[in-house]
Amino acid sequence: MELVYSTDNGGSEKTTRPLMVYIYDNSISYNTGNTSSSYSSINVADITCNPDLVINWITNNGKAKGFLPKSQRRLKEIETCFKEEYQLECLSYLCMIIVSDKGFRTNKSVSSYTLKTLLGNQYIDMLGVGIRSGLIKVDSTESIYNGKTSKRHWNISVQGQRGSFSYKELGNEITINRVKKYKLRGINHEHHPVLVKTFYSLTRSYINHPNYKELNTGLRGGFFTPRIDLFGRRCHTVLTRVKRGLRGVVRCIDRPDEKTAEVDLKSSHAYFLFQVVKTPELMEHAIKDKPALESLKIALRQGYNPWMESEISNTLNKGLFIEDFFIPMLDECFKGWSDYVRNLLLEAGEIKVTDRPSTRSLGKYGFMYVVNGGASKIARSINRNYKYHQFIRVIKAIQSVDLSSTRDVKEVKDYAPYKNTSMILQRIESRFMQEVYLRSLVDFGFLVHDSVVTLQSETWKVSRAIKEVSAVMGLPSPVCKVK
């Protein structure tokens, strides 16, 4: 069966998104024989694939495994700390996730939701047992992603060293069910084409670096499930979280001599915010509730004045929005902004005291802060006649509409209206980039929010798809960079 996804693009016609992936029960094959250079010339049958089959294949591919010390003496000491077998098995799966992502003795931020899913409602007690057994170390931190209330995360590290742990197959029914539930989070019927293509690329990926042996084993074994988050509908994988500098050493096992590259949209959120102000109908990719959409469109009716529209457009077209528009705005409107943002990053554990992030890096985090609630803080110090007032007013206008009664935010945790701007921009960006990812027909690759990592020889396919999707969505093609 050829897996093809169709979705209404807002008009009278359907947009067919071919995946070139074939699913037979629990096996999968990938069609790489099509070398067509144009999406429109691809002849595919519009066949509906059973989404349950897709989800079953992703979640059940590869046996669930945990990660525990090889030393039998240490393992027995750890086992005596746990009352039930499944408790240690569940914690061992968490250890596998942490070590695969961060290595040993390095903190990984884990959400309370993940801990509750894997360790149960008494996860705090289970973390305490893990600490007493000497298996993990734990502390908590706050998320940087908003300016008002913070979602609780836990910084957890596994106490061991490379070569001292090994994979253990999980056999307890409680553990297996919890792991399956964990894998199913963020997997839904609407996004199954992206998930299947991503999962297939993950199982063919490895990081060409000696410190990532555990991660590479997990990738080959199909231990890591891609997921779509409920907030911005972004596709997340274990490789999404790999440091930017290491993305260049990701390799495809089928083509190990070929390097990978990243095709990245420049200032994507600023680009989509600008397009939303000009064409509010774009929000239909993020919000389905009609009364809410109408309220958002009314809120944006005033738009930008000619000066601001020209300034934003010019800086976006040059790929210099942060440097030439946003940072100058902060310099005038938010005195001491760089120190404020740096302190936020320090509190969130994103940087160390000795780190000296560039002004541009701080500006990017500053933009994230502004669209996640910080606009109100700046608005209080800006006169209505001030030249930058409209930029902040637009963000606050989007945040003025309460979506809490709509199905669009039903499953969004701790929803509040000040999250609207970030949520809507992420959803439009995700819709755009997932369409790019599928239409590009790259043989190997995965999404990292506003970019696609693929083989160097296939970056042209992504660049072509960006232009195609822009045309389909009625947008000017954004500036992109291959790096």
Helices and strands as residue ranges (DSSP letters): E 2-8, E 14-24, E 27-30, G 39-41, H 51-60, E 65-69, H 72-79, H 85-102, E 108-111, H 112-119, H 123-132, E 136-142, E 152-158, E 165-169, H 173-184, H 192-202, E 205-207, G 210-212, H 213-220, E 227-228, E 235-236, G 244-249, E 250-252, E 260-265, H 268-278, G 280-285, H 290-299, H 306-317, H 321-321, I 322-326, H 327-333, H 337-347, H 359-369, I 370-374, H 375-379, H 389-398, G 407-409, G 417-419, H 420-440, E 445-447, E 451-455, G 456-458, H 459-472, E 480-482
